[in-house]
Amino acid sequence: MSMVGKNVDALCTRCGLTLAHIVLYEVGGVIARVKCKTCGAEHKYRGAKVRDRKGETGGDRTRRTGTRAAEESRQAEAVETQRWLQRQNELGKNTPIRPYRMTDRYQRGEVIEHPTFGIGFVEKILEDQRMDVLFKGSLKRMVMSLPAK
């Protein structure tokens, strides 16, 4: 089940505390980016783990390079890049490109511009507040239609 648009406790990089955040998007079903409900900072999801005195997290962190999973990930990225390039080439000169805002509502087929990821194509509307957007190299689950504060 997707967590996009839902609340989650995470370590805020600006506040330095574990606080409530809103999940902005997921990559491969894993929370990737959040927005702090206290200070409004948007940052990479870091979980709610408290660091010990040595600066290590509680979990085992091993880096897997050259594995089959890494190769499959590279292949999936190449496929998504090809799909994105094809969609990019099909864009007309007068195609409207909307700036991405979490509070806006989007429809399948619309073209958006995200400040970090660039041009994206709305592929699928999942729920009232979730959509899949194809960016160059990846398909990201994004939030939409959040109530304005």
C-alpha positions as CSV (number, residue, x, y, z in Angstrom):
1,M,0.0,0.0,0.0
2,S,1.3,3.4,-1.0
3,M,2.3,5.9,1.7
4,V,2.3,9.0,-0.6
5,G,0.3,11.8,1.1
6,K,0.3,10.1,4.5
7,N,2.0,11.1,7.7
8,V,5.2,9.4,8.8
9,D,7.8,10.1,11.6
10,A,11.2,10.9,10.2
11,L,14.4,12.6,11.2
12,C,14.2,16.2,9.9
13,T,17.5,17.5,8.6
14,R,16.6,21.1,9.4
15,C,15.1,20.6,12.8
16,G,17.4,17.8,13.8
17,L,14.5,16.0,15.5
18,T,12.3,13.1,14.7
19,L,9.0,14.8,13.7
20,A,5.8,14.2,11.7
21,H,6.4,14.5,7.9
22,I,4.2,14.1,4.8
23,V,5.4,11.5,2.3
24,L,5.9,13.3,-1.1
25,Y,6.9,10.4,-3.3
26,E,8.1,6.8,-3.4
27,V,10.6,5.1,-5.6
28,G,10.0,1.4,-6.1
29,G,7.6,1.2,-3.2
30,V,10.1,2.8,-0.8
31,I,9.6,6.2,0.8
32,A,12.1,8.6,-0.9
33,R,11.2,12.2,-0.1
34,V,9.2,13.8,2.7
35,K,8.1,17.3,3.9
36,C,8.4,18.3,7.5
37,K,5.1,19.4,9.0
38,T,6.9,21.6,11.5
39,C,9.4,23.6,9.5
40,G,8.2,22.8,5.9
41,A,11.6,21.5,4.7
42,E,11.6,18.9,1.9
43,H,14.3,16.3,2.1
44,K,15.3,12.7,1.6
45,Y,13.5,10.3,4.0
46,R,15.8,9.2,6.8
47,G,13.4,7.3,9.0
48,A,12.9,7.8,12.7
49,K,16.1,6.0,13.9
50,V,18.1,7.8,16.5
51,R,21.9,7.8,15.9
52,D,24.1,6.4,18.6
53,R,27.3,8.0,19.8
54,K,29.4,6.7,17.0
55,G,27.0,8.2,14.4
56,E,25.8,4.8,13.2
57,T,22.3,3.9,12.5
58,G,20.7,0.9,14.2
59,G,20.4,-1.2,11.1
60,D,23.0,-3.1,9.1
61,R,24.1,-1.1,6.1
62,T,25.8,-3.0,3.4
63,R,26.5,-1.8,0.0
64,R,25.8,-4.2,-2.8
65,T,27.6,-3.3,-6.0
66,G,27.7,-5.4,-9.2
67,T,24.8,-7.6,-8.1
68,R,22.0,-8.9,-10.2
69,A,19.7,-6.5,-8.4
70,A,21.9,-3.5,-9.4
71,E,22.0,-4.7,-13.0
72,E,18.2,-5.1,-13.1
73,S,17.9,-1.6,-11.6
74,R,20.1,-0.2,-14.4
75,Q,18.1,-2.0,-17.0
76,A,14.8,-0.7,-15.6
77,E,16.2,2.9,-15.6
78,A,17.3,2.5,-19.2
79,V,13.8,1.4,-20.2
80,E,12.2,4.3,-18.3
81,T,14.6,6.7,-20.0
82,Q,13.6,5.3,-23.4
83,R,9.9,5.7,-22.6
84,W,10.5,9.3,-21.4
85,L,12.6,10.2,-24.5
86,Q,9.8,8.9,-26.8
87,R,7.2,10.9,-24.9
88,Q,9.5,14.0,-25.0
89,N,9.9,13.6,-28.8
90,E,6.1,13.4,-29.2
91,L,5.6,16.8,-27.4
92,G,4.2,19.5,-29.6
93,K,5.5,23.1,-29.5
94,N,2.1,24.3,-28.0
95,T,1.8,21.5,-25.4
96,P,1.0,23.1,-22.1
97,I,3.6,22.2,-19.3
98,R,2.2,22.9,-15.8
99,P,4.6,23.6,-12.9
100,Y,4.2,20.8,-10.3
101,R,2.5,21.8,-7.1
102,M,1.3,19.4,-4.4
103,T,-1.9,21.3,-4.0
104,D,-2.9,21.0,-7.7
105,R,-5.0,18.2,-9.3
106,Y,-3.6,16.5,-12.4
107,Q,-5.1,14.3,-15.1
108,R,-3.6,11.3,-17.0
109,G,-1.6,12.6,-20.0
110,E,-0.7,16.0,-18.6
111,V,2.9,17.3,-18.7
112,I,4.4,18.8,-15.6
113,E,7.7,20.4,-14.7
114,H,9.1,19.5,-11.3
115,P,11.8,21.7,-9.8
116,T,14.1,18.7,-9.1
117,F,13.2,16.0,-11.6
118,G,12.4,18.3,-14.6
119,I,9.8,17.4,-17.2
120,G,7.4,14.6,-16.3
121,F,4.4,12.9,-17.9
122,V,1.4,11.9,-15.7
123,E,1.0,8.2,-16.4
124,K,-1.6,7.1,-14.0
125,I,-3.9,8.5,-11.3
126,L,-4.0,6.0,-8.4
127,E,-6.2,7.7,-5.8
128,D,-7.4,11.2,-5.0
129,Q,-4.0,12.3,-3.8
130,R,-1.6,10.0,-5.7
131,M,-0.3,9.7,-9.2
132,D,2.6,8.0,-11.1
133,V,4.7,10.4,-13.1
134,L,7.3,9.3,-15.7
135,F,10.5,11.4,-15.4
136,K,13.7,10.8,-17.3
137,G,15.1,7.5,-15.9
138,S,12.3,6.6,-13.4
139,L,8.6,6.4,-12.6
140,K,7.9,8.2,-9.4
141,R,4.8,8.1,-7.2
142,M,3.9,11.7,-6.5
143,V,1.4,13.5,-4.2
144,M,-1.3,15.8,-5.5
145,S,-4.5,17.6,-4.3
146,L,-3.1,18.3,-0.9
147,P,-5.2,20.8,1.0
148,A,-3.5,24.3,1.0
149,K,-2.5,25.5,4.4
